[in-house]
C-alpha cells in the first residue's frame, strides 16, 4: 500500500502548492522517471533564464544554483533512462514551456518575484514526484530518486527563504499566461 500512501501525500502537497489534482504523479516507474527528467530539464532552463533576467544578485545566484543542481540530476536521470533502454525526453512538457515563456515576458523585480514563487511551487511538485519515484518497486530508480531528494529539499528551503524576502509575487499572472 505504499502507492496509496504516496498518492495521499502527493495530493496534500500539490493542493497546498495550488496545483491541480490531475498533476498527482501516477504511472509506472519509467513514466515517473521521464517526468522527473523533464522537470529537471525545465529547472535548468528556468535557472539559465534567471541568470539572464534577474534584477537581484540573490535571484541570479538562485538561478545558477538551480541550473547546477538540476543539471546534475538530469545527467544522472538521463544515464538511468539510457541504461534501462528508455527513450530520453528531449523536450519539455507544454506547460513547462509556457511557464518559461511567461517568465521570459517579465523583467526586473516582477521577474524576480515570479521566478522565486515559481521555484517554490515547482520544488514542492518535484519533491512529490521524486518521492513517488523513490517508493517505486524499481530498486535502481528508487535509489536514484532517494539520493536526489535531499538536494531538492535544500533547493526548496532556499527558494522559500527568497520568497519570504520578496514582495507579493505575481504568480497568478505567470499561471494565467502559461495557461493561454
C-alpha positions as CSV (number, residue, x, y, z in Angstrom):
1,X,0.0,0.0,0.0
2,X,3.0,2.3,-0.5
3,X,1.4,3.8,-3.6
4,X,-1.8,4.8,-1.7
5,X,0.2,6.5,1.0
6,X,2.4,8.3,-1.5
7,X,-0.6,9.4,-3.5
8,X,-2.2,10.8,-0.4
9,X,1.0,12.8,0.4
10,X,1.1,13.9,-3.2
11,X,-2.5,15.2,-3.1
12,X,-1.9,17.1,0.1
13,X,1.4,18.7,-1.1
14,X,0.1,19.5,-4.6
15,X,-3.1,21.0,-3.2
16,X,-1.1,23.3,-0.9
17,X,1.1,24.3,-3.8
18,X,-2.0,25.4,-5.8
19,X,-1.6,22.6,-8.3
20,X,-4.5,20.7,-9.9
21,X,-5.1,17.2,-8.6
22,X,-4.6,15.9,-12.1
23,X,-0.8,16.6,-11.5
24,X,-0.6,13.9,-8.9
25,X,2.3,11.6,-10.0
26,X,0.9,8.4,-11.4
27,X,2.2,5.8,-13.7
28,X,5.0,3.3,-14.0
29,X,8.5,3.9,-12.6
30,X,9.6,4.5,-16.2
31,X,6.9,7.2,-16.7
32,X,7.8,8.8,-13.4
33,X,11.5,8.8,-14.5
34,X,10.6,10.5,-17.7
35,X,8.6,13.2,-15.9
36,X,11.3,13.7,-13.3
37,X,13.8,14.2,-16.1
38,X,11.6,16.7,-17.8
39,X,11.2,18.5,-14.5
40,X,14.9,18.8,-14.1
41,X,15.3,19.9,-17.7
42,X,12.8,22.7,-17.1
43,X,14.6,23.8,-13.9
44,X,17.8,24.1,-15.8
45,X,16.2,26.3,-18.4
46,X,14.5,28.4,-15.7
47,X,17.8,28.7,-14.0
48,X,19.5,30.0,-17.2
49,X,16.7,32.5,-17.6
50,X,17.1,33.8,-14.1
51,X,20.8,34.3,-14.6
52,X,20.0,36.5,-17.7
53,X,16.9,38.4,-16.4
54,X,17.2,38.6,-12.6
55,X,17.5,42.1,-11.2
56,X,18.6,40.9,-7.8
57,X,22.0,39.2,-7.4
58,X,20.4,36.8,-5.0
59,X,17.8,35.6,-7.5
60,X,20.6,35.4,-10.1
61,X,22.6,33.2,-7.7
62,X,19.4,31.1,-7.0
63,X,19.1,30.6,-10.8
64,X,22.7,29.5,-11.0
65,X,22.2,27.0,-8.2
66,X,19.0,25.6,-9.8
67,X,20.9,25.2,-13.1
68,X,23.7,23.4,-11.5
69,X,21.7,21.2,-9.2
70,X,19.1,20.2,-11.7
71,X,21.7,19.8,-14.4
72,X,23.4,17.2,-12.2
73,X,20.1,15.4,-11.5
74,X,19.2,15.5,-15.2
75,X,22.6,13.9,-16.1
76,X,22.0,11.0,-13.7
77,X,18.4,10.5,-14.8
78,X,19.4,10.6,-18.5
79,X,22.0,7.9,-17.8
80,X,19.5,5.8,-15.9
81,X,17.0,6.2,-18.8
82,X,19.6,5.0,-21.3
83,X,20.7,2.1,-19.1
84,X,17.1,0.9,-19.0
85,X,16.7,1.3,-22.7
86,X,14.1,4.1,-22.4
87,X,13.5,7.0,-24.8
88,X,15.1,10.0,-23.2
89,X,12.9,13.1,-23.4
90,X,14.4,15.8,-25.5
91,X,11.7,18.5,-24.9
92,X,9.7,19.9,-22.1
93,X,6.0,19.4,-21.5
94,X,3.9,22.2,-23.0
95,X,3.0,23.5,-19.5
96,X,6.8,23.8,-18.7
97,X,7.5,25.7,-21.9
98,X,4.6,28.0,-21.3
99,X,5.9,28.7,-17.8
100,X,9.3,29.7,-19.2
101,X,7.7,31.9,-21.9
102,X,5.6,33.6,-19.3
103,X,8.6,34.4,-17.2
104,X,10.6,35.5,-20.2
105,X,8.0,38.2,-20.8
106,X,8.7,39.7,-17.4
107,X,11.6,41.9,-16.2
108,X,13.0,43.5,-13.1
109,X,11.5,43.0,-9.7
110,X,8.4,41.5,-11.3
111,X,10.5,38.7,-12.9
112,X,12.5,38.1,-9.6
113,X,9.3,37.7,-7.5
114,X,7.6,35.5,-10.1
115,X,10.7,33.3,-10.6
116,X,11.1,32.8,-6.8
117,X,7.5,31.9,-6.4
118,X,7.7,29.5,-9.3
119,X,10.7,27.8,-7.7
120,X,8.8,27.3,-4.5
121,X,5.8,25.8,-6.4
122,X,8.0,23.7,-8.8
123,X,10.1,22.3,-6.0
124,X,7.0,21.3,-4.0
125,X,5.9,19.4,-7.0
126,X,9.3,17.9,-7.7
127,X,9.6,16.6,-4.2
128,X,6.3,14.9,-4.6
129,X,7.3,13.4,-7.9
130,X,10.7,12.2,-6.7
131,X,9.2,10.8,-3.5
132,X,6.8,8.8,-5.6
133,X,9.7,7.5,-7.7
134,X,11.7,6.7,-4.6
135,X,8.8,4.5,-3.5
136,X,8.7,2.5,-6.7
137,X,9.4,-1.1,-7.0
138,X,12.4,-0.5,-9.3
139,X,15.3,-0.5,-6.9
140,X,17.7,1.4,-9.1
141,X,15.2,4.2,-9.8
142,X,14.1,4.3,-6.2
143,X,17.8,4.7,-5.1
144,X,18.4,7.5,-7.6
145,X,15.3,9.4,-6.6
146,X,16.0,9.0,-2.9
147,X,19.5,10.3,-3.5
148,X,18.1,13.4,-5.2
149,X,15.6,14.2,-2.5
150,X,18.0,15.9,0.0
151,X,19.2,18.3,-2.7
152,X,15.6,19.1,-3.8
153,X,14.6,19.8,-0.2
154,X,17.6,22.1,0.2
155,X,16.7,23.9,-3.1
156,X,13.1,24.2,-1.7
157,X,14.4,25.7,1.5
158,X,16.4,28.2,-0.4
159,X,13.5,29.2,-2.6
160,X,11.3,29.5,0.5
161,X,13.9,31.8,2.1
162,X,13.9,34.1,-1.0
163,X,10.2,34.1,-1.2
164,X,10.0,35.5,2.3
165,X,12.2,38.4,1.3
166,X,10.3,39.3,-1.8
167,X,7.1,41.4,-2.2
168,X,3.9,39.7,-3.1
169,X,4.8,37.7,-6.2
170,X,2.7,37.8,-9.3
171,X,2.4,34.1,-9.6
172,X,-1.2,34.4,-10.8
173,X,0.0,36.3,-13.8
174,X,2.6,33.6,-14.6
175,X,0.0,30.9,-14.3
176,X,-2.6,32.8,-16.4
177,X,-0.1,33.5,-19.2
178,X,1.1,29.9,-19.1
179,X,-2.4,28.5,-19.4
180,X,-3.1,30.5,-22.6
